[in-house]
Amino acid sequence: MFHTTQEKILNEISAILRGVQEEQVSLLIEAIVQADKIVSCGAGRMGMMARAFAMRLGHLDLNSYHLTDCNTPRIGEKDLLLVCSGSGETITILSLVEIAKKHQAKVALITTRVQSRMAALSDIQVLLPAPPSIQPMTSLTEQSCLLFFDTLVMLLMKRLNQSPDMLKNKHSILE
């Protein structure tokens, strides 16, 4: 029973990731590489996925923060706000997108709904085409987001000529 259920979950995740558009990924990678600073955010478990990605961006020597970090700097016109929101409508995150846009930051949205208020304000939208799931709540979206980000890290490693050992040497030893 465990393996059958696991296989169903993995099939759901694979279907979503196969549906991601290469052009959207290319635009996001370019925005990440060009940004002076990258600030990630999201609510709930999507926020956790964003935080994990921000950590890996730091391992890639990119100037990366997560919104809840106490050292997150001011955001401006040469910066990127990377937003994770399945619905694209979470009011607290929508307010942050509005603030970032007011300060001329570029906004990249990872979402399951490109027809949302956040998407309308975003410069880049990456759609994770999530169908109804066998899993509870939004688990499928969050899992897919994490694997999407891990795939981006691999692509960024290649683009930035980084190796796994180089990333490992930048990881904290104070854990």
Contact map, one row per residue, 1 for C-alpha under 8 A:
1111100000000000000000000000000000000000000000000000000000000000000000000000000000000000000000000000000000000000000000000000000000000000000000000000000000000000000000000000000
1111110000000000000000000000000000000000000000000000000000000000000000000000000000000000000000000000000000000000000000000000000000000000000000000000000000000000000000000000000
1111111000000000000000000000000000000000000000000000000000000000000000000000000000000000000000000000000000000000000000000000000000000000000000000000000000000000000000000000000
1111111100000000000000000000000000000000000000000000000000000000000000000000000000000000000000000000000000000000000000000000000000000000000000000000000000000000000000000000000
1111111110000000000000000000000000000000000000000000000000000000000000000000000000000000000000000000000000000000000000000000000000000000000000000000000000000000000000000000000
0111111111000000000000000000000000000000000000000000000000000000000000000000000000000000000000000000000000000000000000000000000000000000000000000000000000000000000000000000000
0011111111100000000000000000000000000000000000000000000000000000000000000000000000000000000000000000000000000000000000000000000000000000000000000000000000000000000000000000000
0001111111110000000000000000000000000000000000000000000000000000000000000000000000000000000000000000000000000000000000000000000000000000000000000000000000000000000000000000000
0000111111111000000000000000000000000000000000000000000000000000000000000000000000000000000000000000000000000000000000000000000000000110000100000000000000000000000000000000000
0000011111111100000000000000000000000000000000000000000000000000000000000000000000000000000000000000000000000000000000000000000000000000000000000000000000000000000000000000000
0000001111111110000000000000000000000000000000000000000000000000000000000000000000000000000000000000000000000000000000000000000000000000000000000000000000000000000000000000000
0000000111111111000000000000000000000000000000000000000000000000000000000000000000000000000000000000000000000000000000000000000000001000000100000000000000000000000000000000000
0000000011111111100000000000000000000000000000000000000000000000000000000000000000000000000000000000000000000000000000000000000000000000000100110000000000000000000000000000000
0000000001111111110000000000000000000000000000000000000000000000000000000000000000000000000000000000000000000000000000000000000000000000000000000000000000000000000000000000000
0000000000111111111000000000000000000000000000000000000000000000000000000000000000000000000000000000000000000000000000000000000000000000000000000000000000000000000000000000000
0000000000011111111100000000000000000000000000000000000000000000000000000000000000000000000000000000000000000000000000000000000111000000000000010000000000000000000000000000000
0000000000001111111100000000000000000000000000000000000000000000000000000000000000000000000000000000000000000000000000000000000100000000000000010001000000000000000000000000000
0000000000000111111100000000000000000000000000000000000000000000000000000000000000000000000000000000000000000000000000000000000000000000000000000000000000000000000000000000000
0000000000000011111110000000000000000000000000000000000000000000000000000000000000000000000000000000000000000000000000000000000110000000000000000000000000000000000000000000000
0000000000000001111111011000000000000000000000000000000000000000000000000000000000000000000000000000000000000000000000000000011110000000000000000000000000000000000000000000000
0000000000000000001111111000000000000000000000000000000000000000000000000000000000000000000000000000000000000000000000000000011000000000000000000000000000000000000000000000000
0000000000000000000111111100000000000000000000000000000000000000000000000000000000000000000000000000000000000000000000000000000000000000000000000000000000000000000000000000000
0000000000000000000011111110000000000000000000000000000000000000000000000000000000000000000000000000000000000000000000000000000000000000000000000000000000000000000000000000000
0000000000000000000111111111000000000000000000000000000000000000000000000000000000000000000000000000000000000000000000000001110000000000000000000000000000000000000000000000000
0000000000000000000111111111100000000000000000000000000000000000000000000000000000000000000000000000000000000000000000000000010000000000000000000000000100000000000000000000000
0000000000000000000001111111110000000000000000000000000000000000000000000000000000000000000000000000000000000000000000000000000000000000000000000000000000000000000000000000000
0000000000000000000000111111111000000000000000000000000000000000000000000000000000000000000000000000000000000000000000000001000000000000000000000000000000000000000000000000000
0000000000000000000000011111111100000000000000000000000000000000000000000000000000000000000000000000000000010000000000000001010000000000000000000000000000000000000000000000000
0000000000000000000000001111111110000000000000000000000000000000000000000000000000000000000000000000000000000000000000000000000000000000000000000000000100010000000000000000000
0000000000000000000000000111111111000000000000000000000000000000000000000000000000000000000000000000000000000000000000000000000000000000000000000000000000000000000000000000000
0000000000000000000000000011111111100000000000000000000000000000000000000000000100000000000000000000000000000000000000000000000000000000000000000000000000000000000000000000000
0000000000000000000000000001111111100100000000000000000000000000000000000000000100000000000000000000000000000000000000000000000000000000000000000000000000000000000000000000000
0000000000000000000000000000111111100000000000000000000000000100000000000000000000000000000000000000000000000000000000000000000000000000000000000000000000000000000000000000000
0000000000000000000000000000011111110000000000000000000000000000000000000000000000000000000000000000000000000000000000000000000000000000000000000000000000000000000000000000000
0000000000000000000000000000001111111100000000000000000000000000000000000000011100000000000000000000000000000000000000000000000000000000000000000000000000000000000000000000000
0000000000000000000000000000000001111100000000000000000000000010000000000000011100000000000000000000000000000000000000000000000000000000000000000000000000000000000000000000000
0000000000000000000000000000000000111110000000000000000000000111100000000010011100000000000000000000000000000000000000000000000000000000000000000000000000000000000000000000000
0000000000000000000000000000000100111111000000000000010000000111100000000000001111000000000000000000000000000000000000000000000000000000000000000000000000000000000000000000000
0000000000000000000000000000000000001111100000000000010000000001111000010010001111000000000000000000000000000000000000000000000000000000000000000000000000000000000000000000000
0000000000000000000000000000000000000111110000000110010000000001111000000000000011110000000000000000000000000000000000000000000000000000000000000000000000000000000000000000000
0000000000000000000000000000000000000011111000100110000000000000011100000000000011110000000010000000000000000000000000000000000000000000000000000000000000000000000000000000000
0000000000000000000000000000000000000001111111110100000000000000000000000000000000111000000010000000000000000000000000000000000000000000000000000000000000000000000000000000000
0000000000000000000000000000000000000000111111110000000000000000000000000000000000011000010010000000000000000000000000000000000000000000000000000000000000000000000000000000000
0000000000000000000000000000000000000000011111110000000000000000000000000000000000000000000000000000000000000000000000000000000000000000000000000000000000000000000000000000000
0000000000000000000000000000000000000000011111111000000000000000000000000000000000000000000000000000000000000000000000000000000000000000000001000000000000000000000000000000000
0000000000000000000000000000000000000000011111111100000000000000000000000000000000011100000000000000000000000000000000000000000000000000000001001000000000000000000000000000000
0000000000000000000000000000000000000000111111111110000000000000000000000000000000010000000000000000000000000000000000000000000000000000000000000000000000000000000000000000000
0000000000000000000000000000000000000000011111111111000000000000000000000000000000000000000000000000000000000000000000000000000000000000000000000000000000000000000000000000000
0000000000000000000000000000000000000000000011111111100000000000000000000000000000010000000000000000000000000000000000000000000000000000000001001100000000000000000000000000000
0000000000000000000000000000000000000001110001111111110000000000010000000000000001110000000000000000000000000000000000000000000000000000000000000000000000000000000000000000000
0000000000000000000000000000000000000001100000111111111000000000110000000000000000000000000000000000000000000000000000000000000000000000000000000000000000000000000000000000000
0000000000000000000000000000000000000000000000011111111100000000000000000000000000000000000000000000000000000000000000000000000000000000000000000100000000000000000000000000000
0000000000000000000000000000000000000000000000001111111110000000000000000000000000000000000000000000000000000000000000000000000000000000000000000100110000000000000000000000000
0000000000000000000000000000000000000111000000000111111111000001110000000000000000000000000000000000000000000000000000000000000000000000000000000000000000000000000000000000000
0000000000000000000000000000000000000000000000000011111111100001100000000000000000000000000000000000000000000000000000000000000000000000000000000000000000000000000000000000000
0000000000000000000000000000000000000000000000000001111111110000000000000000000000000000000000000000000000000000000000000000000000000000000000000000000010000000000000000000000
0000000000000000000000000000000000000000000000000000111111111111000000000000000000000000000000000000000000000000000000000000000000000000000000000000000010000000000000000000000
0000000000000000000000000000000000000000000000000000011111111111100000000000000000000000000000000000000000000000000000000000000000000000000000000000000000000000000000000000000
0000000000000000000000000000000000000000000000000000001111111100000000000000000000000000000000000000000000000000000000000000000000000000000000000000000000000000000000110110000
0000000000000000000000000000000000000000000000000000000111111100000000000000000000000000000000000000000000000000000000000000000000000000000000000000000000011001010000100000000
0000000000000000000000000000000000000000000000000000000011111110000000000000000000000000000000000000000000000000000000000000000000000000000000000000000000000000000000000000000
0000000000000000000000000000000010001100000000000000000011111111000000000000000000000000000000000000000000000000000000000000000000000000000000000000000000000000000000000000000
0000000000000000000000000000000000011100000000000000000011001111100000000000000000000000000000000000000000000000000000000000000000000000000000000000000000000000000000000000000
0000000000000000000000000000000000001111000000000000011011000111110000000000000000000000000000000000000000000000000000000000000000000000000000000000000000000000000000000000000
0000000000000000000000000000000000001111000000000010011001000011111010110000000000000000000000000000000000000000000000000000000000000000000000000000000000000000000000000000000
0000000000000000000000000000000000000011100000000110010000000001111110010000000000000000000000000000000000000000000000000000000000000000000000000000000000000000000000000000000
0000000000000000000000000000000000000011100000000000000000000000111110010000000000000000000000000000000000000000000000000000000000000000000000000000000000000000000000000000000
0000000000000000000000000000000000000000100000000000000000000000011111010000000000000000000000000000000000000000000000000000000000000000000000000000000000000000000000000000000
0000000000000000000000000000000000000000000000000000000000000000111111110000000000000000000000000000000000000000000000000000000000000000000000000000000000000000000000000000000
0000000000000000000000000000000000000000000000000000000000000000000111110000000000000000000000000000000000000000000000000000000000000000000000000000000000000000000000000000000
0000000000000000000000000000000000000000000000000000000000000000100011111000000000000000000000000000000000000000000000000000000000000000000000000000000000000000000000000000000
0000000000000000000000000000000000000010000000000000000000000000111111111100000000000000000000000000000000000000000000000000000000000000000000000000000000000000000000000000000
0000000000000000000000000000000000000000000000000000000000000000000000111110000000000000000000000000000000000000000000000000000000000000000000000000000000000000000000000000000
0000000000000000000000000000000000000000000000000000000000000000000000011111000000000000000000000000000000000000000000000000000000000000000000000000000000000000000000000000000
0000000000000000000000000000000000001010000000000000000000000000000000001111101110000000000000000001001010000000000000000000000000000000000000000000000000000000000000000000000
0000000000000000000000000000000000000000000000000000000000000000000000000111111000000000000000000001001110000000000000000000000000000000000000000000000000000000000000000000000
0000000000000000000000000000000000000000000000000000000000000000000000000011111000000000000000000000001111000000000000000000000000000000000000000000000000000000000000000000000
0000000000000000000000000000000000111000000000000000000000000000000000000001111100000000000000000000000111000000000000000000000000000000000000000000000000000000000000000000000
0000000000000000000000000000000000111110000000000000000000000000000000000011111110000000000000000000000011000000000000000000000000000000000000000000000000000000000000000000000
0000000000000000000000000000001100111110000000000000000000000000000000000010011111000000000000000000000011110000000000000000000000000000000000000000000000000000000000000000000
0000000000000000000000000000000000000111100000000000000000000000000000000010001111100000000000001001000011110000000000000000000000000000000000000000000000000000000000000000000
0000000000000000000000000000000000000111100000000100000000000000000000000000000111110000000000000000000000111100000000000000000000000000000000000000000000000000000000000000000
0000000000000000000000000000000000000001110000000100000000000000000000000000000011111000000010001000000000111100000000000000000000000000000000000000000000000000000000000000000
0000000000000000000000000000000000000001111001101100000000000000000000000000000001111100000000000000000000001110000000000000000000000000000000000000000000000000000000000000000
0000000000000000000000000000000000000000011001000000000000000000000000000000000000111111110010000000000000001111000000000000000000000000000000000000000000000000000000000000000
0000000000000000000000000000000000000000000001000000000000000000000000000000000000011111000000000000000000000111100000000000000000000000000010000000000000000000000000000000000
0000000000000000000000000000000000000000000000000000000000000000000000000000000000001111110000000000000000000011100100000000000000000000000000000000000000000000000000000000000
0000000000000000000000000000000000000000000000000000000000000000000000000000000000001111110001000000000000000011110111100000000000000000000000000000000000000000000000000000000
0000000000000000000000000000000000000000000000000000000000000000000000000000000000001011111011000000000000000000000111000000000000000000000000000000000000000000000000000000000
0000000000000000000000000000000000000000001000000000000000000000000000000000000000001011111111000000000000000000000000000000000000000000000000000000000000000000000000000000000
0000000000000000000000000000000000000000000000000000000000000000000000000000000000000000111111100000000000000000000000000000000000000000000000000000000000000000000000000000000
0000000000000000000000000000000000000000000000000000000000000000000000000000000000000000011111110000000000000000000000000000000000000000000000000000000000000000000000000000000
0000000000000000000000000000000000000000111000000000000000000000000000000000000000101000111111111000000000000000000000000000000000000000000000000000000000000000000000000000000
0000000000000000000000000000000000000000000000000000000000000000000000000000000000000001111111111100000000000000000011000000000000000000000000000000000000000000000000000000000
0000000000000000000000000000000000000000000000000000000000000000000000000000000000000000001111111110000000000000000000000000000000000000000000000000000000000000000000000000000
0000000000000000000000000000000000000000000000000000000000000000000000000000000000000000000111111111000000000000000000000000000000000000000000000000000000000000000000000000000
0000000000000000000000000000000000000000000000000000000000000000000000000000000010100000000011111111100000100000000001001100000000000000000000000000000000000000000000000000000
0000000000000000000000000000000000000000000000000000000000000000000000000000000000000000000001111111110000000000000000001000000000000000000000000000000000000000000000000000000
0000000000000000000000000000000000000000000000000000000000000000000000000000000000000000000000111111111000000000000000000000000000000000000000000000000000000000000000000000000
0000000000000000000000000000000000000000000000000000000000000000000000000011000010000000000000011111111111100000000000000000000000000000000000000000000000000000000000000000000
0000000000000000000000000000000000000000000000000000000000000000000000000000000000000000000000001111111111100000000000001000000000000000000000000000000000000000000000000000000
0000000000000000000000000000000000000000000000000000000000000000000000000000000000000000000000000111111110000000000000000000000000000000000000000000000000000000000000000000000
0000000000000000000000000000000000000000000000000000000000000000000000000011100000000000000000000011111110000000000000000000000000000000000000000000000000000000000000000000000
0000000000000000000000000000000000000000000000000000000000000000000000000001110000000000000000000001111111000000000000000000000000000000000000000000000000000000000000000000000
0000000000000000000000000000000000000000000000000000000000000000000000000011111110000000000000000001111111100000000000000000000000000000000000000000000000000000000000000000000
0000000000000000000000000000000000000000000000000000000000000000000000000000111110000000000000000001100111110000000000000110000000000000000000000000000000000000000000000000000
0000000000000000000000000000000000000000000000000000000000000000000000000000000111100000000000001001100011111000000000001111000000000000000000000000000000000000000000000000000
0000000000000000000000000001000000000000000000000000000000000000000000000000000111100000000000000000000001111100000000000111110000000000000000000000000000000000000000000000000
0000000000000000000000000000000000000000000000000000000000000000000000000000000001111000000000000000000000111110000001100101110000000000000000000000000000000000000000000000000
0000000000000000000000000000000000000000000000000000000000000000000000000000000001111100000000000000000000011111000000000000111100000000000000001000000000000000000000000000000
0000000000000000000000000000000000000000000000000000000000000000000000000000000000011111000000000000000000001111110000000000111100000000000000000000000000000000000000000000000
0000000000000000000000000000000000000000000000000000000000000000000000000000000000001111000000000000000000000111110000000000001111000000000010000000000000000000000000000000000
0000000000000000000000000000000000000000000000000000000000000000000000000000000000000111000000000000000000000011111100100000001010000000000000000000000000000000000000000000000
0000000000000000000000000000000000000000000000000000000000000000000000000000000000000001000000000000000000000011111100110000101000000000000000000000000000000000000000000000000
0000000000000000000000000000000000000000000000000000000000000000000000000000000000000000000000000000000000000000111110110000000000000000000000000000000000000000000000000000000
0000000000000000000000000000000000000000000000000000000000000000000000000000000000000011100000000000000000000000111111110000000000000000000000000000000000000000000000000000000
0000000000000000000000000000000000000000000000000000000000000000000000000000000000000001100001000000000000000000001111111000000000000000000000000000000000000000000000000000000
0000000000000000000000000000000000000000000000000000000000000000000000000000000000000001100001001000000000001000000111111100000000000000000000000000000000000000000000000000000
0000000000000000000000000000000000000000000000000000000000000000000000000000000000000001000000000000000000001000111111111101100000000000000000000000000000000000000000000000000
0000000000000000000000000000000000000000000000000000000000000000000000000000000000000000000000000000000000000000011111111100000000000000000000000000000000000000000000000000000
0000000000000000000000000000000000000000000000000000000000000000000000000000000000000000000000001100100000100000000011111110000000000000000000000000000000000000000000000000000
0000000000000000000000000000000000000000000000000000000000000000000000000000000000000000000000001000000001111000000001111111100000000000000000000000000000000000000000000000000
0000000000000000000000000000000000000000000000000000000000000000000000000000000000000000000000000000000001110000000000001111100000000000000000000000000000000000000000000000000
0000000000000000000000010011000000000000000000000000000000000000000000000000000000000000000000000000000000111000000000100111110000000000000000000000000000000000000000000000000
0000000000000000000000010000000000000000000000000000000000000000000000000000000000000000000000000000000000011110010000100111111000000000000000000000000000000000000000000000000
0000000000000000000110011001000000000000000000000000000000000000000000000000000000000000000000000000000000011110000000000001111100000000000000000000000000000000000000000000000
0000000000000000000110000000000000000000000000000000000000000000000000000000000000000000000000000000000000000111110000000000111110000000000000000000000000000000000000000000000
0000000000000001101100000000000000000000000000000000000000000000000000000000000000000000000000000000000000000111000000000000011111000000000010011000000000000000000000000000000
0000000000000001001100000000000000000000000000000000000000000000000000000000000000000000000000000000000000000001100000000000001111100000000000000000000000000000000000000000000
0000000000000001000000000000000000000000000000000000000000000000000000000000000000000000000000000000000000000001000000000000000111111000000110000000000000000000000000000000000
0000000000000000000000000000000000000000000000000000000000000000000000000000000000000000000000000000000000000000000000000000000011111000000000000000000000000000000000000000000
0000000000000000000000000000000000000000000000000000000000000000000000000000000000000000000000000000000000000000000000000000000001111100000000000000000000000000000000000000000
0000000000010000000000000000000000000000000000000000000000000000000000000000000000000000000000000000000000000000000000000000000001111111000100000000000000000000000000000000000
0000000010000000000000000000000000000000000000000000000000000000000000000000000000000000000000000000000000000000000000000000000000011111000000000000000000000000000000000000000
0000000010000000000000000000000000000000000000000000000000000000000000000000000000000000000000000000000000000000000000000000000000001111111100000000000000000000000000000000000
0000000000000000000000000000000000000000000000000000000000000000000000000000000000000000000000000000000000000000000000000000000000001111111000000000000000000000000000000000000
0000000000000000000000000000000000000000000000000000000000000000000000000000000000000000000000000000000000000000000000000000000000000011111000000000000000000000000000000000000
0000000000000000000000000000000000000000000000000000000000000000000000000000000000000000000000000000000000000000000000000000000000000011111111000000000000000000000000000000000
0000000000000000000000000000000000000000000000000000000000000000000000000000000000000000000000000000000000000000000000000000000000000011111111100000000000000000000000000000000
0000000010011000000000000000000000000000000000000000000000000000000000000000000000000000000000000000000000000000000000000000000001001010011111110000000000000000000000000000000
0000000000000000000000000000000000000000000000000000000000000000000000000000000000000100000000000000000000000001000000000000000101000000011111111000000000000000000000000000000
0000000000000000000000000000000000000000000011001000000000000000000000000000000000000000000000000000000000000000000000000000000000000000011111111100000000000000000000000000000
0000000000001000000000000000000000000000000000000000000000000000000000000000000000000000000000000000000000000000000000000000000000000000001111111110000000000000000000000000000
0000000000001001100000000000000000000000000000000000000000000000000000000000000000000000000000000000000000000000000000000000000100000000000111111111000000000000000000000000000
0000000000000000000000000000000000000000000001001000000000000000000000000000000000000000000000000000000000000100000000000000000100000000000011111111100000000000000000000000000
0000000000000000000000000000000000000000000000001001100000000000000000000000000000000000000000000000000000000000000000000000000000000000000001111111110000000000000000000000000
0000000000000000000000000000000000000000000000000000000000000000000000000000000000000000000000000000000000000000000000000000000000000000000000111111111000000000000000000000000
0000000000000000100000000000000000000000000000000000000000000000000000000000000000000000000000000000000000000000000000000000000000000000000000011111111100000000000000000000000
0000000000000000000000000000000000000000000000000000100000000000000000000000000000000000000000000000000000000000000000000000000000000000000000001111111110000000000000000000000
0000000000000000000000000000000000000000000000000000100000000000000000000000000000000000000000000000000000000000000000000000000000000000000000000111111111000000000000000000000
0000000000000000000000000000000000000000000000000000000000000000000000000000000000000000000000000000000000000000000000000000000000000000000000000011111111100000000000000000000
0000000000000000000000001000100000000000000000000000000000000000000000000000000000000000000000000000000000000000000000000000000000000000000000000001111111110000000000000000000
0000000000000000000000000000000000000000000000000000000110000000000000000000000000000000000000000000000000000000000000000000000000000000000000000000111111111000000000000000000
0000000000000000000000000000000000000000000000000000000000000000000000000000000000000000000000000000000000000000000000000000000000000000000000000000011111111100000000000000000
0000000000000000000000000000000000000000000000000000000000000000000000000000000000000000000000000000000000000000000000000000000000000000000000000000001111111110000000000000000
0000000000000000000000000000100000000000000000000000000000010000000000000000000000000000000000000000000000000000000000000000000000000000000000000000000111111111000000000000000
0000000000000000000000000000000000000000000000000000000000010000000000000000000000000000000000000000000000000000000000000000000000000000000000000000000011111111111000000000000
0000000000000000000000000000000000000000000000000000000000000000000000000000000000000000000000000000000000000000000000000000000000000000000000000000000001111111111000000000000
0000000000000000000000000000000000000000000000000000000000000000000000000000000000000000000000000000000000000000000000000000000000000000000000000000000000111111110000000000000
0000000000000000000000000000000000000000000000000000000000010000000000000000000000000000000000000000000000000000000000000000000000000000000000000000000000011111110000000000000
0000000000000000000000000000000000000000000000000000000000000000000000000000000000000000000000000000000000000000000000000000000000000000000000000000000000001111111000000000000
0000000000000000000000000000000000000000000000000000000000010000000000000000000000000000000000000000000000000000000000000000000000000000000000000000000000001111111101100000000
0000000000000000000000000000000000000000000000000000000000000000000000000000000000000000000000000000000000000000000000000000000000000000000000000000000000001100111111100000000
0000000000000000000000000000000000000000000000000000000000000000000000000000000000000000000000000000000000000000000000000000000000000000000000000000000000000000011111110000000
0000000000000000000000000000000000000000000000000000000000000000000000000000000000000000000000000000000000000000000000000000000000000000000000000000000000000000001111111000000
0000000000000000000000000000000000000000000000000000000000000000000000000000000000000000000000000000000000000000000000000000000000000000000000000000000000000000011111111100000
0000000000000000000000000000000000000000000000000000000000110000000000000000000000000000000000000000000000000000000000000000000000000000000000000000000000000000011111111110000
0000000000000000000000000000000000000000000000000000000000100000000000000000000000000000000000000000000000000000000000000000000000000000000000000000000000000000000111111110000
0000000000000000000000000000000000000000000000000000000000000000000000000000000000000000000000000000000000000000000000000000000000000000000000000000000000000000000011111110000
0000000000000000000000000000000000000000000000000000000000100000000000000000000000000000000000000000000000000000000000000000000000000000000000000000000000000000000001111111000
0000000000000000000000000000000000000000000000000000000000100000000000000000000000000000000000000000000000000000000000000000000000000000000000000000000000000000000000111111100
0000000000000000000000000000000000000000000000000000000000000000000000000000000000000000000000000000000000000000000000000000000000000000000000000000000000000000000000000111111
0000000000000000000000000000000000000000000000000000000000000000000000000000000000000000000000000000000000000000000000000000000000000000000000000000000000000000000000000011111
0000000000000000000000000000000000000000000000000000000000000000000000000000000000000000000000000000000000000000000000000000000000000000000000000000000000000000000000000001111
0000000000000000000000000000000000000000000000000000000000000000000000000000000000000000000000000000000000000000000000000000000000000000000000000000000000000000000000000001111
